[in-house]
Amino acid sequence: MRYLITMTVDVEELPVRGPGRPRKTVPEPEVVPPPPPPVPAPAPSSRQVAYSVPQAALALGISKTSVWKLIKEGDLPAVKLGRRTLIPTGALQTLLDGLKGR
């Protein structure tokens, strides 16, 4: 047995704009996210005993990823304090002194 199914669709007519001046379009304003805040440079102070990873990267002139790699490989000792990873000031100097011989 075969069945024939039909369907009706309601169509709404939209008004058509007549001839004349074209509609003015206003360009969307470009959304530019604000730049990230700068990492403060380590202050030259004898009181600073450790650097954060971003501060150590800035002091050494390398990327944060490179600092993490040095920590992971054991070339740069680091201390965990809660969720923060700190690099003792002396460890940076030791690292640089070890690179002088290469």
Distance bins in CASP14 RR format, pairs under 12 A and 6 or more apart:
PFRMAT RR
TARGET T0000
AUTHOR 0000-0000-0000
RMODE 2
METHOD distances of the structure
MODEL  1
17 23 1 0 0 1 0 0 0 0 0 0 0
36 54 0 0 0 0 0 1 0 0 0 0 0
37 54 0 0 0 0 0 1 0 0 0 0 0
38 54 0 0 0 0 0 1 0 0 0 0 0
38 55 0 0 0 0 0 1 0 0 0 0 0
38 58 0 0 0 0 1 0 0 0 0 0 0
39 51 0 0 0 0 0 1 0 0 0 0 0
39 52 0 0 0 0 1 0 0 0 0 0 0
39 53 0 0 0 0 1 0 0 0 0 0 0
39 54 1 0 1 0 0 0 0 0 0 0 0
39 55 1 0 0 1 0 0 0 0 0 0 0
39 56 0 0 0 0 0 1 0 0 0 0 0
39 57 0 0 0 0 1 0 0 0 0 0 0
39 58 1 0 1 0 0 0 0 0 0 0 0
39 59 0 0 0 0 0 1 0 0 0 0 0
39 61 0 0 0 0 0 1 0 0 0 0 0
39 63 0 0 0 0 0 1 0 0 0 0 0
39 64 0 0 0 0 1 0 0 0 0 0 0
40 48 0 0 0 0 0 1 0 0 0 0 0
40 51 0 0 0 0 0 1 0 0 0 0 0
40 52 0 0 0 0 1 0 0 0 0 0 0
40 54 0 0 0 0 1 0 0 0 0 0 0
40 55 1 0 0 1 0 0 0 0 0 0 0
40 58 0 0 0 0 1 0 0 0 0 0 0
40 59 0 0 0 0 0 1 0 0 0 0 0
41 48 0 0 0 0 0 1 0 0 0 0 0
41 51 0 0 0 0 0 1 0 0 0 0 0
41 52 0 0 0 0 0 1 0 0 0 0 0
41 54 0 0 0 0 0 1 0 0 0 0 0
41 55 1 0 0 1 0 0 0 0 0 0 0
41 56 0 0 0 0 0 1 0 0 0 0 0
41 57 0 0 0 0 0 1 0 0 0 0 0
41 58 1 0 1 0 0 0 0 0 0 0 0
41 59 0 0 0 0 1 0 0 0 0 0 0
41 61 0 0 0 0 0 1 0 0 0 0 0
42 48 1 0 0 1 0 0 0 0 0 0 0
42 49 0 0 0 0 0 1 0 0 0 0 0
42 50 0 0 0 0 0 1 0 0 0 0 0
42 51 1 0 1 0 0 0 0 0 0 0 0
42 52 0 0 0 0 1 0 0 0 0 0 0
42 53 0 0 0 0 0 1 0 0 0 0 0
42 54 0 0 0 0 1 0 0 0 0 0 0
42 55 1 0 1 0 0 0 0 0 0 0 0
42 56 0 0 0 0 1 0 0 0 0 0 0
42 57 0 0 0 0 0 1 0 0 0 0 0
42 58 1 0 0 1 0 0 0 0 0 0 0
42 59 1 0 1 0 0 0 0 0 0 0 0
42 60 0 0 0 0 0 1 0 0 0 0 0
42 61 0 0 0 0 0 1 0 0 0 0 0
42 87 0 0 0 0 0 1 0 0 0 0 0
42 89 0 0 0 0 1 0 0 0 0 0 0
42 92 0 0 0 0 1 0 0 0 0 0 0
43 51 0 0 0 0 0 1 0 0 0 0 0
43 55 0 0 0 0 1 0 0 0 0 0 0
43 58 0 0 0 0 0 1 0 0 0 0 0
43 59 0 0 0 0 0 1 0 0 0 0 0
43 89 0 0 0 0 0 1 0 0 0 0 0
44 59 0 0 0 0 0 1 0 0 0 0 0
44 89 0 0 0 0 0 1 0 0 0 0 0
45 51 0 0 0 0 0 1 0 0 0 0 0
45 89 0 0 0 0 1 0 0 0 0 0 0
46 89 0 0 0 0 1 0 0 0 0 0 0
47 89 0 0 0 0 1 0 0 0 0 0 0
48 55 0 0 0 0 1 0 0 0 0 0 0
48 56 0 0 0 0 0 1 0 0 0 0 0
48 59 0 0 0 0 0 1 0 0 0 0 0
48 86 0 0 0 0 0 1 0 0 0 0 0
48 87 0 0 0 0 0 1 0 0 0 0 0
48 88 0 0 0 0 0 1 0 0 0 0 0
48 89 1 0 0 1 0 0 0 0 0 0 0
48 90 0 0 0 0 0 1 0 0 0 0 0
48 92 0 0 0 0 0 1 0 0 0 0 0
49 79 0 0 0 0 0 1 0 0 0 0 0
49 81 0 0 0 0 0 1 0 0 0 0 0
49 86 0 0 0 0 1 0 0 0 0 0 0
49 87 0 0 0 0 0 1 0 0 0 0 0
49 88 1 0 0 1 0 0 0 0 0 0 0
49 89 1 0 1 0 0 0 0 0 0 0 0
49 90 0 0 0 0 1 0 0 0 0 0 0
49 91 0 0 0 0 0 1 0 0 0 0 0
49 92 0 0 0 0 0 1 0 0 0 0 0
50 56 0 0 0 0 1 0 0 0 0 0 0
50 59 0 0 0 0 0 1 0 0 0 0 0
50 77 0 0 0 0 0 1 0 0 0 0 0
50 78 0 0 0 0 1 0 0 0 0 0 0
50 79 1 0 0 1 0 0 0 0 0 0 0
50 80 0 0 0 0 0 1 0 0 0 0 0
50 81 0 0 0 0 1 0 0 0 0 0 0
50 84 0 0 0 0 1 0 0 0 0 0 0
50 85 0 0 0 0 1 0 0 0 0 0 0
50 86 1 1 0 0 0 0 0 0 0 0 0
50 87 1 0 0 1 0 0 0 0 0 0 0
50 88 1 0 1 0 0 0 0 0 0 0 0
50 89 1 0 0 1 0 0 0 0 0 0 0
50 90 0 0 0 0 1 0 0 0 0 0 0
50 91 0 0 0 0 1 0 0 0 0 0 0
50 92 0 0 0 0 1 0 0 0 0 0 0
51 57 0 0 0 0 1 0 0 0 0 0 0
51 58 0 0 0 0 1 0 0 0 0 0 0
51 59 1 0 0 1 0 0 0 0 0 0 0
51 60 0 0 0 0 1 0 0 0 0 0 0
51 64 0 0 0 0 0 1 0 0 0 0 0
51 67 0 0 0 0 1 0 0 0 0 0 0
51 71 0 0 0 0 0 1 0 0 0 0 0
51 76 0 0 0 0 0 1 0 0 0 0 0
51 77 0 0 0 0 0 1 0 0 0 0 0
51 78 0 0 0 0 1 0 0 0 0 0 0
51 79 0 0 0 0 0 1 0 0 0 0 0
51 84 0 0 0 0 0 1 0 0 0 0 0
51 85 0 0 0 0 1 0 0 0 0 0 0
51 86 1 0 0 1 0 0 0 0 0 0 0
51 87 1 0 1 0 0 0 0 0 0 0 0
51 88 0 0 0 0 1 0 0 0 0 0 0
51 89 1 0 0 1 0 0 0 0 0 0 0
51 90 0 0 0 0 1 0 0 0 0 0 0
51 91 0 0 0 0 1 0 0 0 0 0 0
51 92 1 0 0 1 0 0 0 0 0 0 0
51 93 0 0 0 0 0 1 0 0 0 0 0
51 95 0 0 0 0 0 1 0 0 0 0 0
52 58 0 0 0 0 1 0 0 0 0 0 0
52 59 0 0 0 0 0 1 0 0 0 0 0
52 64 0 0 0 0 1 0 0 0 0 0 0
52 67 0 0 0 0 1 0 0 0 0 0 0
52 68 0 0 0 0 0 1 0 0 0 0 0
52 78 0 0 0 0 0 1 0 0 0 0 0
52 79 0 0 0 0 0 1 0 0 0 0 0
52 80 0 0 0 0 0 1 0 0 0 0 0
52 81 0 0 0 0 0 1 0 0 0 0 0
52 83 0 0 0 0 0 1 0 0 0 0 0
52 84 1 0 0 1 0 0 0 0 0 0 0
52 85 1 0 0 1 0 0 0 0 0 0 0
52 86 1 0 0 1 0 0 0 0 0 0 0
52 87 1 0 0 1 0 0 0 0 0 0 0
52 88 0 0 0 0 0 1 0 0 0 0 0
52 89 0 0 0 0 0 1 0 0 0 0 0
52 92 0 0 0 0 0 1 0 0 0 0 0
53 59 0 0 0 0 0 1 0 0 0 0 0
53 60 0 0 0 0 0 1 0 0 0 0 0
53 62 0 0 0 0 0 1 0 0 0 0 0
53 63 0 0 0 0 0 1 0 0 0 0 0
53 64 1 0 1 0 0 0 0 0 0 0 0
53 65 0 0 0 0 1 0 0 0 0 0 0
53 66 0 0 0 0 0 1 0 0 0 0 0
53 67 1 0 1 0 0 0 0 0 0 0 0
53 68 1 0 0 1 0 0 0 0 0 0 0
53 69 0 0 0 0 0 1 0 0 0 0 0
53 70 0 0 0 0 0 1 0 0 0 0 0
53 71 1 0 0 1 0 0 0 0 0 0 0
53 72 0 0 0 0 0 1 0 0 0 0 0
53 76 0 0 0 0 1 0 0 0 0 0 0
53 78 1 0 0 1 0 0 0 0 0 0 0
53 79 0 0 0 0 0 1 0 0 0 0 0
53 80 0 0 0 0 0 1 0 0 0 0 0
53 83 0 0 0 0 0 1 0 0 0 0 0
53 84 0 0 0 0 1 0 0 0 0 0 0
53 85 1 0 1 0 0 0 0 0 0 0 0
53 86 0 0 0 0 1 0 0 0 0 0 0
53 87 1 0 0 1 0 0 0 0 0 0 0
53 92 0 0 0 0 0 1 0 0 0 0 0
54 60 0 0 0 0 0 1 0 0 0 0 0
54 61 0 0 0 0 0 1 0 0 0 0 0
54 62 0 0 0 0 0 1 0 0 0 0 0
54 63 0 0 0 0 1 0 0 0 0 0 0
54 64 1 0 1 0 0 0 0 0 0 0 0
54 65 0 0 0 0 0 1 0 0 0 0 0
54 66 0 0 0 0 0 1 0 0 0 0 0
54 67 0 0 0 0 1 0 0 0 0 0 0
54 68 0 0 0 0 0 1 0 0 0 0 0
54 84 0 0 0 0 0 1 0 0 0 0 0
54 85 0 0 0 0 0 1 0 0 0 0 0
54 86 0 0 0 0 0 1 0 0 0 0 0
54 87 0 0 0 0 0 1 0 0 0 0 0
55 61 0 0 0 0 0 1 0 0 0 0 0
55 64 0 0 0 0 1 0 0 0 0 0 0
55 67 0 0 0 0 1 0 0 0 0 0 0
55 84 0 0 0 0 0 1 0 0 0 0 0
55 85 0 0 0 0 0 1 0 0 0 0 0
55 86 0 0 0 0 1 0 0 0 0 0 0
55 87 0 0 0 0 1 0 0 0 0 0 0
55 89 0 0 0 0 0 1 0 0 0 0 0
55 92 0 0 0 0 1 0 0 0 0 0 0
56 62 0 0 0 0 1 0 0 0 0 0 0
56 63 0 0 0 0 0 1 0 0 0 0 0
56 64 0 0 0 0 1 0 0 0 0 0 0
56 66 0 0 0 0 1 0 0 0 0 0 0
56 67 1 0 1 0 0 0 0 0 0 0 0
56 68 0 0 0 0 0 1 0 0 0 0 0
56 70 0 0 0 0 1 0 0 0 0 0 0
56 71 0 0 0 0 1 0 0 0 0 0 0
56 76 1 0 0 1 0 0 0 0 0 0 0
56 77 0 0 0 0 0 1 0 0 0 0 0
56 78 0 0 0 0 1 0 0 0 0 0 0
56 85 0 0 0 0 1 0 0 0 0 0 0
56 86 0 0 0 0 1 0 0 0 0 0 0
56 87 1 0 1 0 0 0 0 0 0 0 0
56 88 0 0 0 0 1 0 0 0 0 0 0
56 89 0 0 0 0 1 0 0 0 0 0 0
56 90 0 0 0 0 0 1 0 0 0 0 0
56 91 0 0 0 0 1 0 0 0 0 0 0
56 92 1 0 0 1 0 0 0 0 0 0 0
56 93 0 0 0 0 0 1 0 0 0 0 0
56 95 0 0 0 0 1 0 0 0 0 0 0
56 96 0 0 0 0 0 1 0 0 0 0 0
57 63 1 0 1 0 0 0 0 0 0 0 0
57 64 1 0 1 0 0 0 0 0 0 0 0
57 65 0 0 0 0 1 0 0 0 0 0 0
57 66 1 0 0 1 0 0 0 0 0 0 0
57 67 1 0 1 0 0 0 0 0 0 0 0
57 68 0 0 0 0 1 0 0 0 0 0 0
57 69 0 0 0 0 0 1 0 0 0 0 0
57 70 0 0 0 0 1 0 0 0 0 0 0
57 71 0 0 0 0 0 1 0 0 0 0 0
57 76 0 0 0 0 0 1 0 0 0 0 0
57 85 0 0 0 0 0 1 0 0 0 0 0
57 87 0 0 0 0 1 0 0 0 0 0 0
57 92 0 0 0 0 0 1 0 0 0 0 0
58 64 0 0 0 0 1 0 0 0 0 0 0
58 66 0 0 0 0 0 1 0 0 0 0 0
58 67 0 0 0 0 1 0 0 0 0 0 0
58 87 0 0 0 0 0 1 0 0 0 0 0
58 92 0 0 0 0 0 1 0 0 0 0 0
59 67 0 0 0 0 1 0 0 0 0 0 0
59 76 0 0 0 0 0 1 0 0 0 0 0
59 87 0 0 0 0 1 0 0 0 0 0 0
59 89 0 0 0 0 1 0 0 0 0 0 0
59 90 0 0 0 0 0 1 0 0 0 0 0
59 91 0 0 0 0 0 1 0 0 0 0 0
59 92 1 0 0 1 0 0 0 0 0 0 0
59 93 0 0 0 0 0 1 0 0 0 0 0
59 95 0 0 0 0 0 1 0 0 0 0 0
59 96 0 0 0 0 1 0 0 0 0 0 0
60 66 1 0 0 1 0 0 0 0 0 0 0
60 67 1 0 0 1 0 0 0 0 0 0 0
60 70 0 0 0 0 1 0 0 0 0 0 0
60 75 0 0 0 0 0 1 0 0 0 0 0
60 76 0 0 0 0 1 0 0 0 0 0 0
60 87 0 0 0 0 1 0 0 0 0 0 0
60 91 0 0 0 0 0 1 0 0 0 0 0
60 92 1 0 0 1 0 0 0 0 0 0 0
60 93 0 0 0 0 0 1 0 0 0 0 0
60 95 1 0 0 1 0 0 0 0 0 0 0
60 96 1 0 0 1 0 0 0 0 0 0 0
60 99 0 0 0 0 1 0 0 0 0 0 0
61 67 0 0 0 0 1 0 0 0 0 0 0
61 92 0 0 0 0 0 1 0 0 0 0 0
61 96 0 0 0 0 0 1 0 0 0 0 0
62 68 0 0 0 0 0 1 0 0 0 0 0
62 69 0 0 0 0 1 0 0 0 0 0 0
62 70 0 0 0 0 1 0 0 0 0 0 0
62 76 0 0 0 0 0 1 0 0 0 0 0
62 92 0 0 0 0 0 1 0 0 0 0 0
62 95 0 0 0 0 0 1 0 0 0 0 0
62 96 0 0 0 0 0 1 0 0 0 0 0
62 99 0 0 0 0 0 1 0 0 0 0 0
63 69 0 0 0 0 1 0 0 0 0 0 0
63 70 0 0 0 0 0 1 0 0 0 0 0
64 70 0 0 0 0 0 1 0 0 0 0 0
64 71 0 0 0 0 0 1 0 0 0 0 0
64 85 0 0 0 0 0 1 0 0 0 0 0
64 87 0 0 0 0 0 1 0 0 0 0 0
65 71 0 0 0 0 0 1 0 0 0 0 0
65 72 0 0 0 0 0 1 0 0 0 0 0
66 72 0 0 0 0 0 1 0 0 0 0 0
66 73 0 0 0 0 0 1 0 0 0 0 0
66 75 0 0 0 0 0 1 0 0 0 0 0
66 76 0 0 0 0 1 0 0 0 0 0 0
66 95 0 0 0 0 0 1 0 0 0 0 0
67 73 0 0 0 0 0 1 0 0 0 0 0
67 74 0 0 0 0 0 1 0 0 0 0 0
67 75 0 0 0 0 0 1 0 0 0 0 0
67 76 1 0 0 1 0 0 0 0 0 0 0
67 77 0 0 0 0 0 1 0 0 0 0 0
67 78 0 0 0 0 1 0 0 0 0 0 0
67 85 0 0 0 0 1 0 0 0 0 0 0
67 86 0 0 0 0 0 1 0 0 0 0 0
67 87 1 0 0 1 0 0 0 0 0 0 0
67 91 0 0 0 0 0 1 0 0 0 0 0
67 92 0 0 0 0 1 0 0 0 0 0 0
67 95 0 0 0 0 0 1 0 0 0 0 0
68 74 0 0 0 0 0 1 0 0 0 0 0
68 75 0 0 0 0 0 1 0 0 0 0 0
68 76 0 0 0 0 1 0 0 0 0 0 0
68 78 0 0 0 0 1 0 0 0 0 0 0
68 85 0 0 0 0 1 0 0 0 0 0 0
68 87 0 0 0 0 0 1 0 0 0 0 0
69 75 0 0 0 0 1 0 0 0 0 0 0
69 76 0 0 0 0 1 0 0 0 0 0 0
69 78 0 0 0 0 0 1 0 0 0 0 0
70 76 1 1 0 0 0 0 0 0 0 0 0
70 77 0 0 0 0 1 0 0 0 0 0 0
70 78 0 0 0 0 1 0 0 0 0 0 0
70 85 0 0 0 0 0 1 0 0 0 0 0
70 87 0 0 0 0 1 0 0 0 0 0 0
70 91 0 0 0 0 1 0 0 0 0 0 0
70 92 0 0 0 0 0 1 0 0 0 0 0
70 94 0 0 0 0 0 1 0 0 0 0 0
70 95 1 0 0 1 0 0 0 0 0 0 0
70 96 0 0 0 0 0 1 0 0 0 0 0
70 99 0 0 0 0 0 1 0 0 0 0 0
71 77 1 0 0 1 0 0 0 0 0 0 0
71 78 1 0 1 0 0 0 0 0 0 0 0
71 79 0 0 0 0 0 1 0 0 0 0 0
71 80 0 0 0 0 0 1 0 0 0 0 0
71 85 1 0 0 1 0 0 0 0 0 0 0
71 86 0 0 0 0 0 1 0 0 0 0 0
71 87 1 0 0 1 0 0 0 0 0 0 0
71 88 0 0 0 0 0 1 0 0 0 0 0
71 91 0 0 0 0 1 0 0 0 0 0 0
71 92 0 0 0 0 0 1 0 0 0 0 0
71 95 0 0 0 0 0 1 0 0 0 0 0
72 78 0 0 0 0 1 0 0 0 0 0 0
72 85 0 0 0 0 0 1 0 0 0 0 0
73 95 0 0 0 0 0 1 0 0 0 0 0
74 87 0 0 0 0 0 1 0 0 0 0 0
74 91 0 0 0 0 0 1 0 0 0 0 0
74 94 0 0 0 0 0 1 0 0 0 0 0
74 95 0 0 0 0 0 1 0 0 0 0 0
75 87 0 0 0 0 0 1 0 0 0 0 0
75 91 0 0 0 0 1 0 0 0 0 0 0
75 92 0 0 0 0 0 1 0 0 0 0 0
75 94 0 0 0 0 1 0 0 0 0 0 0
75 95 1 0 0 1 0 0 0 0 0 0 0
75 96 0 0 0 0 0 1 0 0 0 0 0
75 98 0 0 0 0 1 0 0 0 0 0 0
75 99 0 0 0 0 1 0 0 0 0 0 0
75 102 0 0 0 0 0 1 0 0 0 0 0
76 85 0 0 0 0 0 1 0 0 0 0 0
76 86 0 0 0 0 0 1 0 0 0 0 0
76 87 1 0 0 1 0 0 0 0 0 0 0
76 88 0 0 0 0 1 0 0 0 0 0 0
76 90 0 0 0 0 0 1 0 0 0 0 0
76 91 1 0 1 0 0 0 0 0 0 0 0
76 92 1 0 0 1 0 0 0 0 0 0 0
76 93 0 0 0 0 0 1 0 0 0 0 0
76 94 0 0 0 0 1 0 0 0 0 0 0
76 95 1 0 1 0 0 0 0 0 0 0 0
76 96 0 0 0 0 0 1 0 0 0 0 0
76 98 0 0 0 0 0 1 0 0 0 0 0
76 99 0 0 0 0 0 1 0 0 0 0 0
77 85 0 0 0 0 0 1 0 0 0 0 0
77 86 0 0 0 0 0 1 0 0 0 0 0
77 87 1 0 0 1 0 0 0 0 0 0 0
77 88 1 0 0 1 0 0 0 0 0 0 0
77 89 0 0 0 0 0 1 0 0 0 0 0
77 90 0 0 0 0 1 0 0 0 0 0 0
77 91 1 0 1 0 0 0 0 0 0 0 0
77 92 0 0 0 0 1 0 0 0 0 0 0
77 93 0 0 0 0 0 1 0 0 0 0 0
77 94 0 0 0 0 1 0 0 0 0 0 0
77 95 0 0 0 0 1 0 0 0 0 0 0
78 84 0 0 0 0 1 0 0 0 0 0 0
78 85 1 0 1 0 0 0 0 0 0 0 0
78 86 1 0 0 1 0 0 0 0 0 0 0
78 87 1 0 1 0 0 0 0 0 0 0 0
78 88 0 0 0 0 1 0 0 0 0 0 0
78 90 0 0 0 0 0 1 0 0 0 0 0
78 91 1 0 0 1 0 0 0 0 0 0 0
78 92 0 0 0 0 0 1 0 0 0 0 0
78 95 0 0 0 0 0 1 0 0 0 0 0
79 85 1 0 0 1 0 0 0 0 0 0 0
79 86 1 0 1 0 0 0 0 0 0 0 0
79 87 1 0 0 1 0 0 0 0 0 0 0
79 88 1 0 0 1 0 0 0 0 0 0 0
79 89 0 0 0 0 0 1 0 0 0 0 0
79 90 0 0 0 0 0 1 0 0 0 0 0
79 91 0 0 0 0 1 0 0 0 0 0 0
80 86 1 0 0 1 0 0 0 0 0 0 0
80 87 0 0 0 0 0 1 0 0 0 0 0
81 87 0 0 0 0 0 1 0 0 0 0 0
81 88 0 0 0 0 0 1 0 0 0 0 0
85 91 0 0 0 0 0 1 0 0 0 0 0
86 92 0 0 0 0 0 1 0 0 0 0 0
87 93 0 0 0 0 0 1 0 0 0 0 0
87 94 0 0 0 0 0 1 0 0 0 0 0
87 95 0 0 0 0 1 0 0 0 0 0 0
88 94 0 0 0 0 1 0 0 0 0 0 0
88 95 0 0 0 0 0 1 0 0 0 0 0
89 95 0 0 0 0 0 1 0 0 0 0 0
89 96 0 0 0 0 0 1 0 0 0 0 0
90 96 0 0 0 0 1 0 0 0 0 0 0
90 97 0 0 0 0 1 0 0 0 0 0 0
91 97 0 0 0 0 0 1 0 0 0 0 0
91 98 0 0 0 0 0 1 0 0 0 0 0
92 98 0 0 0 0 0 1 0 0 0 0 0
92 99 0 0 0 0 0 1 0 0 0 0 0
93 99 0 0 0 0 0 1 0 0 0 0 0
93 100 0 0 0 0 0 1 0 0 0 0 0
94 100 0 0 0 0 0 1 0 0 0 0 0
95 101 0 0 0 0 0 1 0 0 0 0 0
95 102 0 0 0 0 0 1 0 0 0 0 0
96 102 0 0 0 0 0 1 0 0 0 0 0
END
